[in-house]
Amino acid sequence: YLVDRELPVNLGNFESRERLYEWFRARVPDLDQQELAEEAREIREDQSLGLTAGEKAARLAELRRVVRPINWSVYVAAAAGTANAVFGGPYAVRVAAACVLIVGPFALLMLAIAHPGHVRLGSREGSAYADGYGGIFWGGLMLGLMSLMDPHTLLGEEFHYWTAAVAAGFGGLWLYTEWVRLAEHLRSYVIVLAVLGVGFFSALWAGGTIYQLNTAADFSAAAWGESRVSELRRRHTRGGDTYLVTVEPWSASRVPVELEVSRATYRTLRVGMRVEIGVRPGLLGIPWVDEVRPKLSPTPSAPPTPPGKR
């Protein structure tokens, strides 16, 4: 027993570590085992899964077979899409990854709503229930990061309105599916952390979804306008340099806008230079800047040859 001993104890040098572990196991409750035991009781009493233990196990296994491939497809798309965004890979990879990261978490949420209590969005390791939390977590996180790393700029405030509405709907449905389990912690800080986490990842997924749908699925032609460079700035980060140019208001924006450009474009620009800005309308009606390029001065025509000099 740890009586009159200075804590913490260095277990690496404790001669009878196994006895110490047994002491902890005997006196400290194993919450994982308690929850798994409670889960087993729920399954035994849940007649909607079947009447026999075999039928219940078969039904849960079927749901796990549906959810697991969706989770893994999201994991693969998250890794591929993030690597593609970091290293500037092909456009087709971005589109394919975005499609999976948009559809995957939404499908997992719909499965949790269609099978309440049987498809969960947050279960203990070793649970018999199908769990889609991993797909929603990594899908929302990486979709949001992909969109943040994309150099294109959205104009106006519509993006924030779209994101707030979609995040509220997604997060509300997520909380609805987990409310029975969250209600057990109404008097605890756990529910506050859970609501904050749901709100954060819902906002990431919603923002990434709106951004990717509006830009990657927009195949309309760009409308060109003219502006003037008011500031040039290079931002140093661990991932490399980011090149930013601030332009004066023009036909597509009533306020100055800071735009991210490529290194090659940045080197061609100077403060006060006239530039051409290509703006696409966006699939969702949110204008976005597709390209910035220096405005080329028209080549002066040769003066006419005076009579008698021909």
C-alpha positions, 0 to 999 in steps of 0.5 A, spaced: 500 500 500 502 507 498 502 509 505 507 515 507 510 514 501 512 520 497 508 521 490 509 520 484 512 513 484 517 511 479 513 505 476 519 503 472 523 502 479 518 499 483 520 492 485 512 489 485 509 493 479 504 487 478 502 488 485 501 495 485 497 494 478 492 489 482 491 494 487 489 500 483 484 495 479 481 493 485 480 500 488 479 504 481 473 502 477 474 501 470 469 505 466 470 502 460 468 495 462 462 498 466 460 502 459 461 495 455 457 491 460 451 496 460 452 496 452 451 488 453 445 489 457 442 494 452 443 489 447 440 483 450 434 488 452 433 491 445 428 487 441 428 491 435 435 488 433 432 481 434 429 476 438 435 471 439 442 473 441 444 470 434 439 475 430 442 481 435 449 479 433 448 478 426 444 485 425 449 489 429 455 485 424 451 488 418 451 495 420 458 495 422 459 492 415 456 498 412 459 503 416 466 501 416 467 502 408 465 509 409 469 510 415 475 507 411 474 511 404 473 517 408 480 516 411 483 515 405 480 521 401 482 525 407 490 523 407 490 524 399 486 530 399 490 533 404 497 531 401 494 534 394 493 540 397 500 541 401 504 539 394 499 542 389 497 536 386 492 534 380 485 538 380 482 531 379 485 528 386 482 535 389 475 533 386 475 526 388 477 527 395 472 533 396 466 528 394 468 523 398 469 528 404 463 531 403 458 525 402 462 520 407 460 524 413 453 526 411 452 518 409 454 516 416 450 522 419 444 519 415 445 512 418 445 514 425 439 517 424 436 511 420 438 506 425 438 510 432 442 507 438 445 502 433 449 506 429 453 511 433 457 517 433 462 516 438 463 509 442 468 505 446 473 501 443 471 494 443 463 496 442 459 492 438 455 498 435 457 501 428 461 507 430 461 513 425 465 518 429 472 517 426 469 518 419 465 525 421 471 527 425 477 526 420 472 528 414 470 534 417 477 536 419 481 535 413 475 537 408 476 544 412 484 544 412 483 542 404 479 549 403 483 553 408 490 551 404 486 553 397 489 559 394 482 562 391 479 568 395 471 568 396 468 575 395 462 578 400 459 575 406 454 569 403 459 564 405 459 565 412 451 565 412 451 559 408 456 556 413 452 558 419 446 555 416 449 548 414 453 547 420 447 549 424 443 543 421 449 538 421 450 539 428 443 539 430 442 532 427 448 530 430 446 532 437 439 529 436 442 522 434 447 522 441 442 526 445 440 520 449 447 519 451 448 526 452 442 527 457 446 523 462 451 528 463 446 534 463 449 536 470 456 535 468 462 539 464 462 533 459 456 535 455 459 542 454 465 539 451 461 535 447 456 540 444 463 545 443 466 539 439 460 538 435 459 545 433 467 545 431 467 539 427 460 541 424 463 548 422 469 545 419 465 540 415 460 545 413 465 550 411 469 545 407 463 543 403 460 550 401 467 552 399 468 546 395 462 546 392 462 553 390 469 553 387 471 546 385 464 545 381 463 551 378 465 551 371 462 557 368 467 563 365 471 568 369 469 575 368 475 580 368 475 586 371 481 591 372 484 594 379 490 597 382 495 593 387 496 597 393 500 593 397 504 586 396 506 582 402 510 575 403 508 571 409 513 566 412 510 559 415 513 553 416 510 550 410 513 555 406 511 562 403 505 565 402 504 571 397 499 576 398 497 582 394 492 587 396 488 590 390 483 596 390 476 596 390 473 594 383 467 592 379 466 585 383 468 588 390 466 595 393 472 594 398 479 592 398 481 585 398 487 581 399 488 575 394 493 570 395 497 569 388 503 564 386 510 566 387 511 567 379 505 572 379 507 575 385 514 577 382 511 580 376 507 585 380 509 592 383 505 597 388 501 601 383 501 596 377 494 595 374 492 588 374 486 584 371 482 580 376 478 574 373 472 572 378 467 566 377 460 567 379 460 560 384 456 554 383 452 557 390 452 564 387 458 566 392 463 570 387 470 567 387 477 570 385 480 565 380 486 568 377 490 575 378 495 577 372 498 584 370 494 588 365 498 588 359 499 595 356 497 595 348 502 595 343 503 601 340 502 601 333 507 604 328 506 611 326 504 612 318 509 613 313 509 620 311 508 621 303 514 621 299 518 616 304 515 610 301 
